[in-house]
Amino acid sequence: MPIQSIETRRLYRQIADQIARVIDSGEYRPGERLPAERALADQLSVSRPTVREALIALEVEGRVEIRGGAGVFVLERASEHTSSGINGTSVTPMPGPFEILAARDLIEPDVAALAAKNATPAKITAIADALSDMVVCSAGDNRRLQYDRQFHFAIAEASGNSALALVMQALWTTREQPLYLCLEDHFHNEHVWQRAILEHREILEAIKAGDTKAARAAMHRHLKNVRTRFVSNWQEP
């Protein structure tokens, strides 16, 4: 039996490469609009979130421009883009935003529950301080991501499980990749930021009360809301 290569690329990367090949073939020229996200999902027999991740990957690479409420437009190709590593070495793309959110939703609600059970007064103060920094930070302040990270890290530290704290660091490394940040930027505004602060406050209050069930539910609700925003229409907040 001949040895065949095994497909290791993530699905969004496969879709991105396929769309890029269609563009390179000349079917869609610079300035032209690609088919709607729903139409692409139907043609490719994949979910809309996967198509969205693929389009964001192409935007990060400078192949397309996503204009909220107008569509996705092909850009003039300034340089060669590839999903390979340096000197053509194949690399596995980072997880897509929806994979990251799914992983966080498997882990962080239980981390929050453990924090509600184990947090010392000092650890609760650290979580509250991180939230205070978020409150005085506007949506346009570049420090907001740092404060958001501090809040979630403080919860992991409060859980009393150092292994979970390491897991959180790994998750947030992927959460801060360009693909995730680019997708987030399409939906981020002051209204969304203030809603996120309220969601974080609910998490903190549950942890302060020592209510493991409420802490777990509040964290799950927050992550679910993030995903809901990411799958909403491009023109919506």
Secondary structure, DSSP 4 states (H G I P E B T S, - for coil): --------S-HHHHHHHHHHHHHHTTSS-TTPBPPPHHHHHHHHTS-HHHHHHHHHHHHHTTSEEEETTTEEEEPP--S---SS-GGG---PPPPPHHHHHHHHHHHHHHHHHHHHHH--HHHHHHHHHHHHHHHTS-TT-TTHHHHHHHHHHHHHHHTT-HHHHHHHHHHHHHHTSHHHHHHHHTT--HHHHHHHHHHHHHHHHHHHTT-HHHHHHHHHHHHHHHHHHHTS-TT--
